[in-house]
């Protein structure tokens, strides 16, 4: 089973990215989809201007996609050492940075942006899974608004604010797949292959259900579930939604809550119910339970009497 990144790994990433932008550690996530490299997400914000240009990122065969949440009009950028004034950036404006070149920026006002980073190898891995030809480079007009990427980034942030550090990766897996599908088509010229038709047969649903029941208190990734039925994560997610009418993440939450309701009929403390059903802690359990059932676990248990 694929394990999620440890708090230590995520903490190291958060600190590294924070230093690059002269900030303290920033909210970060690492999403692995069974591809060569992960898709990395982080969010950087400051109420004051940058004290100096950004530090150079390591050269690698990858792209970073920045989507801005605040309007920018004062700054400088250096593309492979060549200086130019930063263009006007509206809220939702998007930039693609090629990490094979040394680029930097210096923002002279408060700023807030989210960044997805994806390697060329991962783009090609996911393109193959989607029936696409090998992709070109990501290219985008600097500063053009992209509400899709912006709302995917905001979904990651709101999820983190709601649930905190999760052991589960299904939600982030889904965001990463949606991000890839969008930028591949819009910025890399991808054309999707023929639709992958069909649904998961009953035996595959049983295999996934039985495995989840046996690993209820463990973190689960979409690659884990897809591997059980020998499908790529993206094909599995599409077929799962077509078969059951909900995403794997939503389905797993309902399974955990149904297991919790069974345990709540006994005397097990809430904190142990949360742990047994795979939630990070009692607070996370309470938030998810209230979201699905409309009441807290304690109130639901008292209602049994």
Helices and strands as residue ranges (DSSP letters): H 7-20, E 27-31, E 39-46, E 62-68, E 75-79, E 82-85, E 93-98, E 103-107, E 111-119, H 120-129, E 144-145, H 147-163, H 170-187, H 202-214, H 222-228, H 233-244, H 248-264, H 270-276, H 282-293, H 297-303
